[in-house]
């Protein structure tokens, strides 16, 4: 498919998911658009844009069109078709394991596309490198952070600064190693900070929406058993929720049919080193371990508990 077709498809999916998140269950489409959509992609006739205005915002989970019914209003307006949007996890086939060679080739192509991405011109101009992601492509656990910082931008790997060192220790406390899991971010470029010599800023909704298709493809290729969202921005980028990580952490959510555990970002624990806060993150990781059926020792259960 052409790049223009892919961009149009991404924008359409993003807008439909935004409508679904606001409670809409149907989109209105004219007969002309339906006929055009029925044409094969190789047809010389161009496929017109759907009669909705794309608004990039939240990350789109998979969905499918399942039924259609035609409504004929009494006025002279043209008849339209209402197409229900299937909820994530409904009428979707279970993912099938990919051939290792096919997966490796797909990962390589995805990485090349991400490294060459120019969707956000201001980020492409200011970045030192694209921080694609790192870890085991067959991982059961995938950690998703916010965006690269200065250290990650220099090294091209997520979570390599002080917060990354703490995340590594958390992973090791579960009995796993860093290379057993997969680590990625909502944004693959460091958010630019014009006029600032140091520091970071939160990615904008538009930047997250432009970049998250890469994360979707990573998730679809890895097929993790559990996702762990690190911090409020990661949760906002994945779920579109801005309630605050304090209210969301420790409660299971679902993203692209995968259990998702929101928890505090390791940087928060560096700022607030209270045992009670460390214990909250560890409780979230215990829930992840239980979800995966991992063995949990008495010592692990008692981490950060007072004697």
C-alpha positions, 0 to 999 in steps of 0.5 A: 500500500502507498504511504498516503493510503497508510496515513489516511488509514491511521488517521481514520482509525484514530478518529473512529477510536476517539468516537468510540471512546466518547460513547459513539457506536455508529458512524454515518457514511454516504452511499457514495463513500460505501461504494468507494470503500468496496472497491479493491485497493488496486483500483485506479479510482481513488478512495475518497476520505471518509466524511468525518474530520480526523482528530488525532488523539488517543491510541487506537486498539484493534476494531472491526466493522461487523454489521450495517443497516441503511436508514432512509430519513423522511426528508429529501436528504440522501440516505446514509448508512450507520456502521457499528464499531465493534468493541475491542476484543469482540469478533476478533480472532486470537493472535497467532504466533508468528514464524520467527523469521517472519517476525524478525524481518517484520521487526527490522522493517518496522525499525527502519521505518521508525528510524526514518520517520519525519512525521513530527518535523520539529522532533526529527530536527532536534533529536539525536537518534530515534529510540525504537525499543529494546528487549526480547521480541518474544517477551511476556511482559512489555513495559511502556514509558513516556518518551526518551530523555536526554540520556536515551536520546544520546544512546538510542535506548529507552530507560538508560538513565537513573530511572532506567537503572531503577527499572532494571532493578525492579525487573530483576526483583521479579526474577527476570533480567532486562533482556527477558522483557521488552521496553518501549515508549509512547514517543520514540523521539525526545520531545524538543525543549526550545530555549532550554539547555536541559530538562524534559517536557510532556509529549503533546497529544498530537505527538503521541497520536502520530507516533503510537502506530509504531508502538501498536506494530511492536505490540502486535509483533511481540504479543506480550501477555501483560503490558505495564504502563509506567506513569501518567503520560504512558497511561494517557497515551495508551488509554486516553485517561487523565484521571491521574496515576494515583487513582489508576495504578494497581487496577487492571485495564485492557489495551488491544486485548492485553491485560495492562497494569498502570503503575508509577514511573521509576522517576517518581520513586527517585523523587519520592523514596518513601517505603510506602511508595516503593511498596505500591509499585512492588504490589503492582509487579506482584500482580503482574507476576501472579497474572503470568503464573510466576513463582513468588517467594515469601521474600518477594511477597514481603519486600518493603513491608515493615518487620 
